[in-house]
C-alpha cells in the first residue's frame, strides 16, 4: 500500500539580507566611484573647474609660505638686533672679560661677544679704506665693546628695552646702543601682510564655494528628471544628495592637488635665484616649502571646501525639485 503522505521537501537556503551598516558602506563605496566616473566623463570642463579652485587655493598658500621665509630671514638677522655696550677706555682686558662673564650669568642674556680695541681698529682699518690715516694715530681711539644678545624673543620689544635700560646703568658702560626701530617696522609690516593674507584666503575660499556651488547647481539641473523619479519611488533626500556631495569632494580634492603642484613648482623655480641672493648675506638658506603637514592641510582644506560648496548648493536646489 502506497503512502499518501507528501514527500519531505529539502529545506531551501535563502541568503540573508545585508545589514544596514553593510548596505550603507556599500552604497557609499558605489557612489564614491560613481561620482568620480561622472567627473571623468567630462574631462576638460572638470579640469577647468579644478584648475580655478587650485589657483584660488595656491595664491594664499604661496603668500603664506613667502611670509614664513621672510620671518626665517629676519630670525637669521638676529645679530643686527643685538645690544652694543661701549665700555670705558680705562678698563683693562681682564676687566672686560670679567664683565662679560658676569653678564653671561644673567638669565635675560643669551650670548656676549668681546671686541677689544685692537681687534676693532684692525677691522675698521680693513673695511674703511683709511689704513694710512689710521697709522698716523698715536693711540687707539676705539673703546672695548661687548655685543650682547638678549635671551628675550625678538618680538618682545618691551623685554628687550628693559634689558637695554638695565645694561646702560652699569658703571663700566659709557653708551648702550640697541637699534630696534628697523625690527619694529619689519614685524609691523609682517603683521599687516599676515592679516592681508587671511583676508585674501577668506575671499578666495568664498570664491571656491561659489565655483563648486554653481557646478553642482548645473549638475542638479541636468539630472532634474532623474531626481524626480528617485523621489517618486521614495528615495530620501540623503540618498539623492550623496552623489553630489562626493562630486564636490572630488572637485575640492583635485583643486587642492593642483594648488600643491603650483606652489611647489613656483618655489622650485625660485630656489636658484633665492640661493644666489642669500649667498651674499648668509652661508646657507633654504626656502621653506610645503611639508607633509602643510600639504595635508592644503588637500583637506580643498576637500572640505568642496563638500561645503556642494552641500550648500544641494540643500538649496534640491528642495525646489518635486515630482509632478
C-alpha positions in Angstrom: 0.0 0.0 0.0 1.4 3.3 -1.0 1.7 6.0 1.5 -0.4 9.1 0.9 2.0 11.3 2.9 3.6 14.0 0.8 7.3 13.5 0.3 9.5 15.6 2.5 11.0 18.6 0.8 14.6 19.6 1.3 14.8 22.9 3.1 15.7 25.9 0.9 18.6 28.1 2.0 17.8 31.7 1.4 20.5 34.4 1.6 20.3 36.7 4.5 19.9 40.4 3.5 22.9 42.6 4.3 22.8 44.5 7.5 22.0 48.2 7.4 25.6 49.1 8.2 26.9 46.9 5.3 24.4 48.4 2.9 25.3 51.9 4.0 29.1 51.3 3.4 28.4 49.5 0.1 26.3 52.4 -1.2 28.9 54.9 -0.2 31.6 52.9 -1.9 29.5 52.7 -5.0 28.7 56.4 -5.0 32.4 57.2 -4.4 33.4 55.6 -7.7 30.2 56.6 -9.5 30.8 60.3 -8.7 34.4 60.0 -9.9 33.2 58.5 -13.1 30.8 61.4 -13.6 33.7 63.8 -13.4 35.8 61.7 -15.8 33.1 61.7 -18.4 33.7 65.5 -18.9 37.5 65.8 -18.5 38.0 69.2 -20.0 35.3 71.1 -18.1 36.2 69.2 -14.9 39.8 70.1 -15.3 39.0 73.7 -15.8 36.8 73.8 -12.7 39.5 72.1 -10.6 42.2 74.5 -12.0 40.2 77.5 -10.9 39.9 76.0 -7.5 43.6 75.2 -7.4 44.6 78.7 -8.4 42.3 80.2 -5.7 43.9 77.9 -3.1 47.5 78.4 -4.4 47.5 82.2 -4.0 47.1 82.4 -0.2 49.2 79.3 0.3 52.1 80.7 -1.7 51.9 84.1 0.1 51.8 82.4 3.4 55.0 80.5 2.6 56.7 83.6 1.4 55.8 85.3 4.7 57.3 82.3 6.6 60.5 82.7 4.6 60.7 86.4 5.4 60.3 85.5 9.1 63.1 83.0 8.8 65.4 85.5 7.3 64.5 88.0 10.0 65.4 85.4 12.6 68.8 85.0 10.9 69.2 88.7 11.1 69.0 88.5 14.9 72.6 89.6 15.2 71.5 93.1 13.9 69.2 93.3 16.9 72.0 92.9 19.5 72.9 95.4 22.2 76.3 97.1 21.8 77.9 98.2 25.0 80.7 100.7 24.5 82.8 100.5 27.7 85.2 102.9 29.4 88.5 103.0 27.6 90.3 102.8 31.0 89.1 99.2 31.5 91.8 96.5 31.2 91.4 93.4 29.1 91.0 91.3 32.2 88.2 93.6 33.5 86.4 93.4 30.1 86.5 89.6 30.3 85.3 89.6 33.9 82.3 91.9 33.0 81.4 89.6 30.1 81.4 86.5 32.4 79.1 88.4 34.8 76.7 89.3 32.1 76.5 85.7 30.9 75.2 84.7 34.3 72.1 86.7 33.8 69.0 84.8 32.6 67.9 87.6 30.2 71.2 87.4 28.2 71.9 84.7 25.7 75.5 85.4 24.4 78.2 88.0 24.9 80.9 88.7 22.3 84.0 90.7 23.2 85.6 93.2 20.8 88.8 94.5 22.1 90.1 97.9 20.8 93.0 96.4 18.8 90.6 94.0 17.1 88.1 96.8 16.4 90.8 99.0 14.9 92.1 96.3 12.6 88.6 95.5 11.4 88.0 99.2 10.8 91.3 99.6 9.0 90.4 96.7 6.7 86.9 97.8 5.9 87.1 101.6 5.9 90.0 102.1 3.4 91.7 104.7 5.7 94.6 102.5 6.6 97.3 105.1 6.1 95.4 107.8 8.0 94.8 105.4 10.9 98.5 104.6 11.0 99.2 108.2 11.9 97.2 108.0 15.1 99.3 107.9 18.2 96.9 105.8 20.2 93.8 103.7 19.6 90.7 105.9 20.0 88.3 102.9 20.0 86.9 101.6 23.3 86.3 97.9 24.1 82.8 96.7 23.1 80.6 94.0 24.3 78.0 92.7 21.8 75.1 91.3 23.9 72.4 89.1 22.5 69.2 89.2 24.7 67.5 86.0 25.5 64.1 87.5 25.0 62.2 86.9 21.8 62.8 89.5 19.1 59.1 90.4 19.0 59.1 91.2 22.8 60.3 94.7 22.4 59.4 95.7 26.0 61.6 93.0 27.5 64.5 94.0 25.1 64.2 97.6 26.2 64.2 96.5 29.9 67.5 94.7 29.2 68.9 97.8 27.5 67.9 100.0 30.4 69.5 97.6 32.9 72.8 97.4 31.0 73.0 101.1 30.4 73.1 101.7 34.2 76.3 99.7 34.6 79.2 101.8 35.8 81.6 100.2 33.2 79.3 101.2 30.3 79.5 104.6 28.6 77.0 104.0 25.9 74.4 101.2 25.4 73.0 101.1 21.9 70.2 98.9 20.5 68.7 99.8 17.1 65.2 98.3 17.4 63.4 100.7 15.1 64.0 98.7 11.9 62.9 95.5 13.7 59.7 97.1 14.9 58.9 98.2 11.4 59.7 94.8 10.0 57.3 93.0 12.4 54.7 95.6 11.9 54.8 95.0 8.2 54.7 91.3 8.7 51.6 91.6 10.9 49.9 93.7 8.2 50.8 91.2 5.5 49.7 88.3 7.6 46.3 89.9 8.1 46.0 90.7 4.4 46.8 87.0 3.6 44.0 86.0 6.0 41.5 88.3 4.3 42.6 87.1 0.8 42.3 83.5 1.9 38.8 84.1 3.2 37.7 85.8 0.0 39.2 83.1 -2.2 37.6 80.4 0.0 34.2 82.1 -0.7 35.1 82.1 -4.4 35.8 78.3 -4.2 32.4 77.8 -2.6 30.7 79.7 -5.3 32.5 77.9 -8.1 31.7 74.5 -6.7 28.1 75.5 -5.8 27.5 76.7 -9.4 29.0 73.5 -10.8 26.8 71.4 -8.6 23.7 73.5 -9.5 24.3 72.8 -13.2 24.7 69.1 -12.4 21.4 69.1 -10.5 19.6 70.9 -13.3 20.9 68.3 -15.8 19.6 65.4 -13.7 16.4 67.0 -12.7 14.2 64.3 -14.3 16.3 61.6 -12.7 15.9 63.2 -9.3 12.1 63.4 -9.7 12.0 59.7 -10.5 14.0 59.0 -7.4 11.6 61.0 -5.3 8.6 59.2 -6.8 9.9 55.8 -5.7 10.5 57.1 -2.2 14.2 57.9 -2.2 15.3 60.1 0.7 17.0 63.4 0.3 20.2 62.0 1.9 20.2 59.3 -0.8 19.8 61.8 -3.6 22.2 64.3 -2.0 25.1 61.8 -1.6 26.4 61.7 -5.2 26.5 65.5 -5.5 28.5 65.7 -2.2 31.1 63.3 -3.5 31.3 65.3 -6.7 32.1 68.4 -4.7 34.6 66.4 -2.7 36.4 65.3 -5.8 36.5 68.8 -7.2 37.9 70.2 -4.0 40.5 67.5 -3.6 41.6 67.9 -7.2 41.8 71.7 -6.7 43.9 71.1 -3.6 46.2 68.8 -5.5 46.6 71.4 -8.4 47.4 74.1 -5.8 50.0 71.8 -4.2 51.6 71.3 -7.6 51.5 75.1 -8.5 53.1 76.1 -5.1 55.8 73.5 -5.3 56.6 74.4 -8.9 56.7 78.1 -8.1 59.1 77.6 -5.2 61.3 75.2 -7.2 61.7 78.0 -9.9 62.5 80.5 -7.1 65.1 78.2 -5.4 68.1 79.1 -7.6 67.8 82.9 -7.7 67.0 83.0 -3.9 70.1 81.0 -3.2 72.2 83.4 -5.2 70.7 86.3 -3.4 71.0 84.9 0.1 74.6 83.7 -0.6 75.6 87.4 -0.4 74.4 87.6 3.2 74.3 84.0 4.5 76.3 80.9 4.2 73.2 78.7 4.0 69.5 79.4 3.5 66.8 77.0 2.3 63.3 78.1 1.2 60.5 76.9 3.4 58.2 74.9 1.2 55.2 72.6 1.8 56.0 69.9 4.2 53.9 66.8 4.9 51.7 68.6 7.5 51.1 71.7 5.3 50.4 69.5 2.3 47.8 67.5 4.2 46.1 70.7 5.5 46.0 72.1 1.9 44.4 68.9 0.5 41.9 68.7 3.4 41.0 72.3 3.0 40.2 71.8 -0.7 38.2 68.7 0.0 36.2 70.3 2.9 35.5 73.4 0.8 34.3 71.1 -2.0 32.0 69.3 0.4 30.7 72.6 1.9 30.0 74.2 -1.5 28.2 71.0 -2.7 26.2 70.8 0.5 25.0 74.4 0.3 24.1 74.0 -3.4 22.3 70.7 -3.0 20.5 71.8 0.2 19.2 75.0 -1.6 18.2 73.5 -5.0 17.1 70.0 -4.0 14.0 71.2 -2.1 12.7 73.0 -5.2 12.6 69.7 -7.2 9.3 67.9 -6.6 7.8 65.1 -8.6 5.0 66.2 -10.9 
